[in-house]
Amino acid sequence: MMLKRQRKAARFVTGVYSHTESVTAMMKEVNWQPIQARHTSRRLITFFEIYNGLSPESLPLYIKVPTCRTRAHDCALIQISTNHDRSKNSFSPRTVRDWNALPPDLVFSKTG
């Protein structure tokens, strides 16, 4: 639903209403990220602030740092296992999964 609105807004902002034109190209023209990418960015920024003590929130106790390191960056966390799909896509499991996939230069940056 939100993606549909964003695509209509891109047509409106660019003034191109032809259905043969690429809406993705219009969104690139006005420097808009897709809604899903913006949501992921916001979740990771919020997690970065919590992880680094820049937020009044604290990490839940079930988010743990591994005792040994493998190939991930030094701030990688133990992936939260869930029994249901609805839990798998909640904030913590989804964000820890995305956080562990980030390149080290982003994880160790000074600002979110």
Long-range contacts (C-beta under 8 A, 24 or more apart in sequence): 2-35, 3-34, 3-35, 3-36, 6-32, 6-34, 6-35, 40-98, 43-91, 43-94, 43-95, 43-98, 44-95, 44-98, 44-99, 44-102, 45-112, 46-95, 47-95, 47-96, 47-99, 48-112, 49-112, 51-75, 51-99, 52-112, 54-112, 60-92, 62-92, 63-92, 63-96, 72-100, 73-100, 73-102, 73-103, 73-104, 73-107, 73-108, 74-104, 75-99, 75-107, 75-108, 76-100
